[in-house]
Amino acid sequence: MPITERIVIDADPSIKKMLSEISKEYGKTMKDVVCSLIESKYKELQLRKQGEISEYLLNLSLEDLKN
């Protein structure tokens, strides 16, 4: 059984209720909702990491300018 299906099955009843409401509202399966949320959070994480790397590189460039 795929992990997303186990997440839905093992979810707390209140989480299942929320997933059910979201899936009905958007016409998606609970599995699709879980996958979409995971993908969204992963993209957010990647953008944050990219921002941290950009900030680090900018700081390196500023340090080079000072020297």
DSSP file (Angstrom, degrees, kcal/mol; ACC not computed):
  #  RESIDUE AA STRUCTURE BP1 BP2  ACC     N-H-->O    O-->H-N    N-H-->O    O-->H-N    TCO  KAPPA ALPHA  PHI   PSI    X-CA   Y-CA   Z-CA
    1    1 A M              0   0    0      0, 0.0     5,-0.1     0, 0.0     0, 0.0   0.000 360.0 360.0 360.0 129.3    0.0    0.0    0.0
    2    2 A P     >  -     0   0    0      0, 0.0     4,-1.9     0, 0.0     3,-0.5  -0.216 360.0-116.2 -60.6 151.4    1.5    3.4   -1.0
    3    3 A I  H  > S+     0   0    0      1,-0.2     4,-2.5     2,-0.2     5,-0.2   0.851 113.1  57.3 -58.7 -38.2    2.5    5.7    1.8
    4    4 A T  H  > S+     0   0    0      1,-0.2     4,-1.9     2,-0.2    -1,-0.2   0.876 106.6  49.2 -65.1 -35.3   -0.1    8.3    1.0
    5    5 A E  H  > S+     0   0    0     -3,-0.5     4,-2.4     2,-0.2    -1,-0.2   0.889 111.0  49.9 -69.1 -37.9   -2.9    5.8    1.3
    6    6 A R  H  X S+     0   0    0     -4,-1.9     4,-3.1     2,-0.2    -2,-0.2   0.886 107.4  54.9 -66.3 -37.8   -1.5    4.7    4.7
    7    7 A I  H  X S+     0   0    0     -4,-2.5     4,-0.8     1,-0.2    -2,-0.2   0.934 111.4  44.5 -59.4 -45.6   -1.3    8.4    5.8
    8    8 A V  H  < S+     0   0    0     -4,-1.9     3,-0.5     1,-0.2    -2,-0.2   0.922 116.3  45.7 -65.7 -43.6   -5.0    8.8    5.0
    9    9 A I  H  < S+     0   0    0     -4,-2.4    -2,-0.2     1,-0.2    -1,-0.2   0.905 118.0  42.3 -66.2 -42.1   -6.0    5.5    6.7
   10   10 A D  H  < S+     0   0    0     -4,-3.1    -1,-0.2    -5,-0.2    -2,-0.2   0.478  89.8 121.5 -84.8  -2.5   -3.9    6.1    9.8
   11   11 A A  S  < S-     0   0    0     -4,-0.8    -3,-0.1    -3,-0.5    -4,-0.0  -0.214  74.8 -96.9 -65.0 150.4   -4.8    9.8   10.1
   12   12 A D    >>  -     0   0    0      1,-0.1     4,-2.6     4,-0.0     3,-0.6  -0.349  39.4-111.6 -57.5 144.7   -6.5   11.1   13.3
   13   13 A P  H 3> S+     0   0    0      0, 0.0     4,-2.2     0, 0.0     5,-0.1   0.844 118.7  53.0 -53.5 -36.6  -10.2   11.3   12.7
   14   14 A S  H 3> S+     0   0    0      2,-0.2     4,-2.0     1,-0.2     5,-0.1   0.877 109.7  48.4 -68.1 -35.1  -10.2   15.1   12.8
   15   15 A I  H <> S+     0   0    0     -3,-0.6     4,-3.1     2,-0.2     5,-0.2   0.910 109.8  52.1 -68.2 -42.5   -7.5   15.1   10.1
   16   16 A K  H  X S+     0   0    0     -4,-2.6     4,-2.7     1,-0.2    -2,-0.2   0.903 108.9  51.2 -58.7 -40.7   -9.5   12.7    8.0
   17   17 A K  H  X S+     0   0    0     -4,-2.2     4,-2.4    -5,-0.2    -1,-0.2   0.924 111.5  46.7 -63.3 -44.1  -12.5   15.0    8.4
   18   18 A M  H  X S+     0   0    0     -4,-2.0     4,-2.6     2,-0.2    -2,-0.2   0.930 113.2  48.9 -63.2 -45.3  -10.4   18.0    7.1
   19   19 A L  H  X S+     0   0    0     -4,-3.1     4,-2.9     1,-0.2    -2,-0.2   0.905 110.5  51.8 -60.1 -41.6   -9.0   15.9    4.3
   20   20 A S  H  X S+     0   0    0     -4,-2.7     4,-2.3    -5,-0.2    -1,-0.2   0.923 110.7  47.1 -61.8 -45.5  -12.5   14.8    3.3
   21   21 A E  H  X S+     0   0    0     -4,-2.4     4,-2.4     2,-0.2    -2,-0.2   0.919 114.1  47.2 -63.3 -43.8  -13.8   18.4    3.3
   22   22 A I  H  X S+     0   0    0     -4,-2.6     4,-2.2     1,-0.2     6,-0.2   0.924 112.1  50.0 -63.6 -44.3  -10.9   19.6    1.2
   23   23 A S  H  X>S+     0   0    0     -4,-2.9     5,-1.9     1,-0.2     4,-1.0   0.890 112.2  47.4 -65.2 -38.2  -11.2   16.7   -1.2
   24   24 A K  H  <5S+     0   0    0     -4,-2.3     3,-0.3    -5,-0.2    -1,-0.2   0.921 111.5  51.1 -66.0 -43.2  -14.9   17.3   -1.7
   25   25 A E  H  <5S+     0   0    0     -4,-2.4    -2,-0.2     1,-0.2    -1,-0.2   0.887 121.4  32.0 -61.6 -40.2  -14.4   21.1   -2.2
   26   26 A Y  H  <5S-     0   0    0     -4,-2.2    -1,-0.2    -5,-0.2    -2,-0.2   0.434 106.0-120.5-100.6  -0.3  -11.7   20.5   -4.9
   27   27 A G  T  <5S+     0   0    0     -4,-1.0     2,-0.3    -3,-0.3    -3,-0.2   0.860  71.2 125.1  65.5  35.7  -13.1   17.3   -6.4
   28   28 A K      < -     0   0    0     -5,-1.9    -1,-0.2    -6,-0.2    -2,-0.1  -0.834  64.7-103.5-122.1 161.0   -9.9   15.4   -5.6
   29   29 A T     >  -     0   0    0     -2,-0.3     4,-2.2     1,-0.1     5,-0.1  -0.413  33.5-112.9 -76.0 160.5   -9.2   12.2   -3.7
   30   30 A M  H  > S+     0   0    0      1,-0.2     4,-2.6     2,-0.2     5,-0.2   0.885 120.8  55.7 -60.4 -37.3   -7.8   12.4   -0.2
   31   31 A K  H  > S+     0   0    0      1,-0.2     4,-2.7     2,-0.2    -1,-0.2   0.923 106.8  49.4 -59.8 -44.6   -4.6   10.8   -1.6
   32   32 A D  H  > S+     0   0    0      1,-0.2     4,-2.6     2,-0.2    -1,-0.2   0.886 110.2  51.0 -62.9 -38.7   -4.4   13.6   -4.2
   33   33 A V  H  X S+     0   0    0     -4,-2.2     4,-2.5     2,-0.2    -2,-0.2   0.934 111.3  47.4 -63.8 -46.1   -4.8   16.3   -1.5
   34   34 A V  H  X S+     0   0    0     -4,-2.6     4,-2.5     1,-0.2    -2,-0.2   0.933 113.6  47.8 -61.2 -46.5   -2.0   14.7    0.6
   35   35 A C  H  X S+     0   0    0     -4,-2.7     4,-2.8     1,-0.2    -1,-0.2   0.909 111.3  50.7 -61.4 -41.9    0.3   14.5   -2.4
   36   36 A S  H  X S+     0   0    0     -4,-2.6     4,-2.5     2,-0.2    -1,-0.2   0.905 110.7  48.7 -63.3 -42.0   -0.5   18.1   -3.3
   37   37 A L  H  X S+     0   0    0     -4,-2.5     4,-2.5     2,-0.2    -1,-0.2   0.911 112.2  48.6 -64.5 -41.8    0.2   19.3    0.2
   38   38 A I  H  X S+     0   0    0     -4,-2.5     4,-2.4     2,-0.2    -2,-0.2   0.930 112.4  48.3 -63.2 -45.3    3.5   17.4    0.3
   39   39 A E  H  X S+     0   0    0     -4,-2.8     4,-2.5     2,-0.2    -2,-0.2   0.907 111.7  50.4 -61.7 -41.7    4.5   18.8   -3.1
   40   40 A S  H  X S+     0   0    0     -4,-2.5     4,-2.2     1,-0.2    -2,-0.2   0.931 112.3  45.6 -62.3 -47.1    3.6   22.3   -2.0
   41   41 A K  H  X S+     0   0    0     -4,-2.5     4,-2.3     1,-0.2    -1,-0.2   0.865 111.9  52.8 -65.6 -35.5    5.7   22.1    1.2
   42   42 A Y  H  X S+     0   0    0     -4,-2.4     4,-2.6     2,-0.2    -2,-0.2   0.923 109.3  48.3 -66.0 -43.6    8.6   20.6   -0.7
   43   43 A K  H  X S+     0   0    0     -4,-2.5     4,-2.6     2,-0.2    -2,-0.2   0.910 111.0  51.6 -61.1 -42.0    8.6   23.4   -3.2
   44   44 A E  H  X S+     0   0    0     -4,-2.2     4,-2.2     1,-0.2    -2,-0.2   0.910 110.2  49.2 -60.1 -43.1    8.5   25.9   -0.3
   45   45 A L  H  X S+     0   0    0     -4,-2.3     4,-2.7     2,-0.2    -2,-0.2   0.915 110.7  49.8 -62.5 -44.5   11.4   24.1    1.3
   46   46 A Q  H  X S+     0   0    0     -4,-2.6     4,-2.7     1,-0.2    -2,-0.2   0.907 111.3  48.9 -62.9 -41.9   13.4   24.2   -1.9
   47   47 A L  H  X S+     0   0    0     -4,-2.6     4,-2.4     2,-0.2    -1,-0.2   0.892 111.4  49.7 -65.0 -39.0   12.7   27.9   -2.4
   48   48 A R  H  X S+     0   0    0     -4,-2.2     4,-2.4     2,-0.2    -2,-0.2   0.926 112.4  47.2 -64.9 -43.8   13.8   28.6    1.2
   49   49 A K  H  X S+     0   0    0     -4,-2.7     4,-2.5     2,-0.2    -2,-0.2   0.916 111.7  50.9 -62.4 -42.2   17.0   26.7    0.7
   50   50 A Q  H  X S+     0   0    0     -4,-2.7     4,-2.7     1,-0.2    -1,-0.2   0.897 110.2  50.1 -62.2 -39.8   17.6   28.5   -2.5
   51   51 A G  H  X S+     0   0    0     -4,-2.4     4,-2.6     2,-0.2    -1,-0.2   0.896 110.0  49.9 -64.3 -40.4   17.1   31.8   -0.7
   52   52 A E  H  X S+     0   0    0     -4,-2.4     4,-2.3     2,-0.2    -2,-0.2   0.898 112.2  47.5 -65.4 -40.3   19.5   30.8    2.0
   53   53 A I  H  X S+     0   0    0     -4,-2.5     4,-2.7     2,-0.2     5,-0.2   0.921 112.3  49.7 -66.0 -43.4   22.1   29.8   -0.6
   54   54 A S  H  X S+     0   0    0     -4,-2.7     4,-2.5     1,-0.2    -2,-0.2   0.911 111.5  48.8 -61.6 -42.1   21.5   33.1   -2.5
   55   55 A E  H  X S+     0   0    0     -4,-2.6     4,-2.5     2,-0.2    -1,-0.2   0.908 111.4  50.0 -63.5 -41.9   21.9   35.1    0.8
   56   56 A Y  H  X S+     0   0    0     -4,-2.3     4,-2.2     2,-0.2    -2,-0.2   0.926 112.3  46.8 -61.8 -45.8   25.1   33.2    1.6
   57   57 A L  H  X S+     0   0    0     -4,-2.7     4,-2.4     2,-0.2    -2,-0.2   0.880 111.1  52.3 -66.0 -37.3   26.6   33.9   -1.9
   58   58 A L  H  X S+     0   0    0     -4,-2.5     4,-2.6     2,-0.2    -1,-0.2   0.923 108.9  49.9 -63.2 -43.6   25.6   37.5   -1.6
   59   59 A N  H  X S+     0   0    0     -4,-2.5     4,-2.3     1,-0.2    -2,-0.2   0.889 109.6  51.6 -62.4 -38.9   27.3   37.8    1.7
   60   60 A L  H  X S+     0   0    0     -4,-2.2     4,-2.2     2,-0.2    -1,-0.2   0.920 110.3  49.0 -62.4 -42.8   30.4   36.2    0.2
   61   61 A S  H  X S+     0   0    0     -4,-2.4     4,-1.9     1,-0.2    -2,-0.2   0.904 110.7  49.8 -63.9 -41.0   30.4   38.7   -2.6
   62   62 A L  H  X S+     0   0    0     -4,-2.6     4,-1.6     1,-0.2    -1,-0.2   0.888 109.5  51.6 -65.3 -37.8   30.0   41.6   -0.2
   63   63 A E  H  X S+     0   0    0     -4,-2.3     4,-1.3     1,-0.2    -1,-0.2   0.892 108.2  52.1 -64.0 -39.5   32.9   40.3    1.9
   64   64 A D  H  < S+     0   0    0     -4,-2.2    -1,-0.2     1,-0.2    -2,-0.2   0.882 107.7  52.3 -63.6 -38.0   35.0   40.1   -1.3
   65   65 A L  H  < S+     0   0    0     -4,-1.9    -1,-0.2     1,-0.2    -2,-0.2   0.852 106.4  53.6 -66.7 -33.7   34.1   43.8   -2.0
   66   66 A K  H  <        0   0    0     -4,-1.6    -1,-0.2     1,-0.2    -2,-0.2   0.810 360.0 360.0 -70.4 -29.2   35.2   44.8    1.4
   67   67 A N     <        0   0    0     -4,-1.3    -1,-0.2    -3,-0.2    -2,-0.2   0.462 360.0 360.0 -85.5 360.0   38.7   43.2    0.9
